[in-house]
Amino acid sequence: MTQINTDELKPHDISFYNQPTLELAQSLLGCLLIKETSDGIAAGIIVETEAYKGPVDQAAHSFNNRRTKRTEVMFGLPGYTYTYSMHTHCLFNVVSGPINKPEAVLIRAVEPYLNRQLMTTRRPKITTEQQLTNGPGKLTKALGISMSDYGHLLDQEPLWISPSQLSSIEISSGPRIGIGNSGEAKDYPWRYFIKGNPYVSN
């Protein structure tokens, strides 16, 4: 197990998440996504996000205020974890927006920062370094994030987000990925990423 001083990885205050969703999606770039399990602590620098503006966003699970057991957490306060399954993957989202305005930010890619060896153990079949965490299902497996993290408040262990470790970044934006059947929403430029980072998904 990797030993670190967790005081250096203190979480954002929960007030950090009280930003408009598009702004939060950009503010999360450069921050550390951290997960502690019985195997140790692993962390990655967030390098790519996608914003989903629920009620008005045809690509969102909560479009038209669709309220289900899966989307319930998004109707509450911001700063909670929204996980869902897609195929065989767990995807990790940060709940955003005020109460009863169900919005979220998908964390789409991270750059390994802490305990790369543990991440590699969890994803032994990768053929390139970038494949370790350059996608939303890849990063959750590498970090140990699972469906059991649904509804977790992100200012505390075992899953939290710490302030940016980068002095400056250049942010680019473009259409979100994999939402071709969402009408005009497929063209919204609500995917944000650190320009030139090799771990941004393709």
N, C-alpha and C positions, 0 to 999 in steps of 0.2 A: 504494500500500500504506500502511495506517495504521501509524504508528510509535507504540509505547507502551513504557513502562517495565514489562517483564514481572516485575520484582522486586516490583511492587505486586500482582501476581496469582499469588503463589506457591501451589502446590497444597496441599491438605490432606495431612498425613502419612497414610500408608496405614493407620495405626491407627484413624483416624476411621471407617473402614468396619466396624470390629469392634463394631458395635452390632446389637441385635436388629432384624430387618427393619422392623417397624412403627415403631420409634424412628428408624431411619435414614431412612425415607421422610419423616419430619417434620423431621429435622435437615438434610436437603438443601434444604429450602425457604429461600430467601434466598441460597443459595450461588450462585457464578458457574460456569456451564458454559462452557468455553473451548475453541475449536478453532483451530489454526493450519494454514493451507494455503499454497500458493504465492501465493495472492491476498492473504494477510494474515491477521490474527487477528480473530476475531469472538467475541463473548461475550454471554450472556444470563443474567439472574437467574432461577433456578428458582422457579416460582410454583405448580407443580402436579405431584404425584407419585402413583403407584399402587404399592402393595406386593403382591407375589406370593409366597406362602409355599409354594412348590413341592409337596413330597410330600403335604401335607394340603389343598391348594388346587386344586379342580377347574378353576379358570380358568387355572392356570399350565401352561406348556409342560412342566414337569417333574413334573406331578402323578403320584403313585404312583411317584416316582423314575424316571420315564421318561428314559432316557439315550440320546441320539442324537448325531449329529455336530453338530446345531444346539445342543443343550442342554449339551454337554460342559463348556463353560467354567464353568457354574454349579455344577459338582461340585467345583470347586477353591476357592481362597482368595477371600475377599471383596475388593472394590476393583478388579475387572477389568470390562472392557466386554463386555456382551452385546448385540450388534446382531442384528436379524432383519428379514426382509422381510415386509411385509403389503401385498398388492396391488402397487402401484408404489412403496411408501414403505419407507424404512429407519427402524426404531424403535430408540431408544437406551435401554439399561438398565444399571443398576449392579448387579453381582453382590454378593449379601449372604449371610449365613449361613456357618457353619463348613464345613470340608471335608466333602463327601458329604452336605450338606444343601442342595440346590439351590434357592436363593431369589434374588429379584431385585427391584429397584425400577425401574419404568418412569418416565422423565422425560416428563411429559405436556405441559407448557407452560413457556415462559420469556418473560420480558420483555426486549426488546432492551436491551443495556447498552453494547456497544462495537461500532463499525463497522456501524451501521444501514444505511449506504449499500451496503456489500457484501452484506448480507442482502437488501436490496431488489433488487439486481442478480440475485440467485439466485432471487428470487420476484417477477418483474415483473408478474404478472397479478393481484395482490391488489387488492381494492377498498376495504378499510378497513385502518387501521394495525394493528388487533388480529389480523387474519388472517395477519400476517407470521409469527407464532410461537405461535399459540394452539392448537396440537395437536401430537401426537408426531411425525407425519410432516412437518409444516410446519417445526418447529424444527430437525430434522436437515438438511433441505435448506437452510434459511437459514444455519445455522452451518457447513455443509460436512461434516457427519458422514456416514460411509458404511459399507457393509458391510465395507470393508477395515479398519475400526477394531475389529472383533471380536477379543477377547482382549487388548486393550491395557490396560496397568496405568495406573490413573487418577491416579498421582502424578507424571506426567512428560509432556513434550510428545510428540506434537502435540495431545493431547486430555487435559484435566485439569479438576478441579473445585477451585475456590478458596473459602476461607471466606466466610461471609455478609457482604454489603455493606449489610445493613439493621440498624438499631439495635434494632428490635422489630417483631414481626409477630403477627397474630392468625390462628391456624390453624383452619380448618374441615375437616370430614370428611364423607364420604358414600359411597354405593356406587360401585364402579368402572364404567367406561363401555364398552359394546360387548361384553359378555360374557354375553349373555342365555341362552346354551345351556350354562351351567356349574352347573346345579343350585342348591343353597342358597348357593354361593359368590358368585352374582351379587348377593347382598344384603349381603355383608360390607362394612363401612364403612371400606375400606382405601384410599380415595382421599383425599388430603390436599391442601389448597390454601390460599393466602394470601387471607383473606377480603377481598372488595372489589377485588381486583386485576383490571383489565380484560382481561388476557391469559389468564386461566383459561378453559379450553375449555368449550364449551356442551354 
